Amino acid sequence: QVQLVESGGGLVQPGGSLRLSCAASGVIFGIGGMSWYRQAPGKQREFVAALTRGGTTNYADSVKGRFTIIRDNAKNTVYLQMNSLKPEDTAEYYCNALRGGANYWGKGTMVTVSS
């Protein structure tokens, strides 16, 4: 089993920045890709960013150039650096890890972008 715990969410003004963290624990050996998803109120969960074990990144068009996904293998943590935040980025952000063909999810951290 893999446990994922997100942190770093909060209230930020438009144009501001936040850095989300996702700490992995449990059976972390063999974790492959890690990614971030988000779910805005009343909407479906959507892909935000992914990072493969080999270091390849992929981003949703809506966040390209503003968000960066970073993995610190020594700390078993993946980060999402979010800059130039917009009100439409308001959502619950979830971390995902892929291991052995199974998907693992954290419980999420809320990001609210508002003036």
VMD Tcl script that draws the C-alpha trace (Angstrom):
set ca {
  {0.00 0.00 0.00}
  {1.03 3.55 -0.71}
  {-0.14 6.47 1.41}
  {-0.14 9.97 -0.01}
  {-0.60 13.13 2.03}
  {-1.02 16.50 0.35}
  {-0.32 19.85 1.98}
  {0.28 23.48 1.08}
  {-3.17 24.56 0.00}
  {-4.80 27.77 1.12}
  {-6.22 31.11 0.09}
  {-4.19 33.22 -2.34}
  {-4.89 36.32 -4.38}
  {-4.99 36.21 -8.18}
  {-1.46 36.40 -9.54}
  {-0.02 34.82 -6.44}
  {1.87 31.58 -5.94}
  {1.56 28.41 -3.88}
  {3.59 25.25 -3.61}
  {1.76 22.02 -2.93}
  {3.51 18.99 -1.49}
  {2.64 15.31 -1.67}
  {4.50 13.03 0.69}
  {4.50 9.31 -0.08}
  {4.90 6.60 2.53}
  {4.29 2.89 2.91}
  {5.44 0.60 0.10}
  {7.08 3.30 -1.97}
  {9.55 1.07 -3.78}
  {8.47 0.73 -7.36}
  {6.37 3.87 -7.56}
  {6.35 4.95 -11.16}
  {4.66 8.08 -12.36}
  {3.24 10.66 -9.99}
  {0.75 13.29 -10.90}
  {-1.60 16.00 -9.72}
  {-5.29 16.28 -10.43}
  {-7.86 18.82 -9.31}
  {-11.58 19.01 -8.84}
  {-13.42 22.31 -8.78}
  {-16.80 22.54 -7.01}
  {-19.47 20.98 -9.16}
  {-17.02 19.73 -11.77}
  {-15.28 16.48 -12.59}
  {-11.74 15.75 -11.51}
  {-9.25 16.78 -14.16}
  {-5.60 16.16 -14.91}
  {-3.14 18.92 -14.02}
  {0.44 17.64 -14.27}
  {2.43 14.41 -14.35}
  {6.01 13.34 -13.90}
  {7.27 9.94 -14.99}
  {9.93 8.01 -13.13}
  {12.28 8.91 -15.98}
  {11.67 12.61 -15.50}
  {9.31 13.36 -18.37}
  {6.68 15.96 -17.53}
  {3.26 16.58 -18.97}
  {0.87 19.43 -18.23}
  {-2.71 20.34 -18.93}
  {-2.92 23.17 -21.42}
  {-4.62 25.36 -18.84}
  {-1.57 25.34 -16.55}
  {1.35 25.18 -18.99}
  {3.91 27.87 -18.30}
  {2.46 28.55 -14.84}
  {2.74 25.25 -12.95}
  {5.78 23.04 -12.46}
  {5.84 19.49 -11.11}
  {8.99 18.47 -9.27}
  {9.93 15.19 -7.62}
  {12.37 14.79 -4.73}
  {13.14 11.08 -4.58}
  {15.24 11.46 -1.45}
  {12.22 12.82 0.41}
  {9.64 10.65 -1.38}
  {7.81 13.87 -2.16}
  {6.40 15.44 -5.27}
  {5.67 19.16 -5.46}
  {3.45 21.34 -7.59}
  {4.74 24.89 -7.87}
  {1.86 27.09 -8.95}
  {2.53 30.63 -10.18}
  {0.32 33.32 -11.69}
  {-2.72 31.74 -10.09}
  {-6.15 32.51 -11.47}
  {-9.60 32.25 -9.89}
  {-10.31 29.31 -12.22}
  {-7.49 27.40 -10.51}
  {-9.67 27.17 -7.41}
  {-10.13 23.48 -6.65}
  {-9.29 20.57 -4.41}
  {-5.90 19.28 -5.55}
  {-5.15 15.56 -5.36}
  {-1.90 13.67 -5.65}
  {-1.78 10.39 -7.54}
  {0.85 7.67 -7.64}
  {1.05 4.67 -9.92}
  {2.57 1.48 -8.56}
  {2.24 -2.04 -9.85}
  {-0.65 -1.12 -12.08}
  {-2.63 0.37 -9.20}
  {-3.53 4.01 -8.67}
  {-3.21 5.57 -5.25}
  {-4.78 8.86 -4.20}
  {-4.34 11.33 -1.40}
  {-7.25 13.05 0.32}
  {-6.56 16.40 -1.29}
  {-5.69 19.96 -0.33}
  {-7.89 22.93 -1.12}
  {-6.64 25.88 -3.14}
  {-8.76 29.01 -3.30}
  {-7.76 31.88 -5.57}
  {-9.73 34.98 -4.71}
  {-9.31 38.65 -3.97}
}
mol new
graphics top color blue
foreach p $ca { graphics top sphere $p radius 0.5 }
foreach p [lrange $ca 0 end-1] q [lrange $ca 1 end] { graphics top cylinder $p $q radius 0.2 }
display resetview
